[in-house]
Amino acid sequence: MAESFPPDRTTFKQLTKYSGSGGGLTINFDALLLDERVFWDPATDTLTIKGTPPNLREQL
């Protein structure tokens, strides 16, 4: 195997982002935001977002 090789962009992107969709909901966010602005509580199956983006806030 070569000492270096070009990364697969799609795979790399999946490693740095969380994303999912279903039941009419689609969400994705940078992995760095987990436990900073996006909080997951597995006991209650709750995802909390702090500091919603302005364009989303306007729509809400």
N, C-alpha and C positions, 0 to 999 in steps of 0.2 A: 504494500500500500504506500502511496506517496506520502511524503511528510506533510504536505498541505493539499487541500482541495477546496474548491468553491462550495460554500454552504448552500443547501437547498433552501431557498428563500421562504417557501411555503411552510416547511417544517420549522424553520427558525422563528417565523412569525407566530406559530402556534405555541412555541415555548415561552414567548414573552407576552401573550395575551390570553385572557379567558374569554370564551364566547360560547353562546348557546341559544337555542331557540326552541319554541314549542308552545302550544296553547295560545297562540296569538302574541307571544312575547319574544322579542329578540334583544339580546344584550351582549355587549363585549366591552372589555376594559383591559388596560395594561396591568400585567401581573404586579407591577410595583405599587399599584393603588390598593391592593388587598391589605387590609388591616391599617390603612391610612385614611382612605375615603370610602372604601367599599368594605363592609363588614359582613361576615358569614357566621351565622349561628346554627350549627348543625342540629342542636337540640330542638329548635323550633322551625327548622327549614326556612329561615328568614335571611334575606339579603337586604342590607341597609346601605343606602348611598347618601353620603354627606357632601354637600356642595354641588348640587345639580347644575349642569351646564345651563347657561342663560337661555339658549334656544329651546331647550326642553322645558324650562320653567315657564317660558312664555306660552307654550302650547298647553301646559297644565292649567 
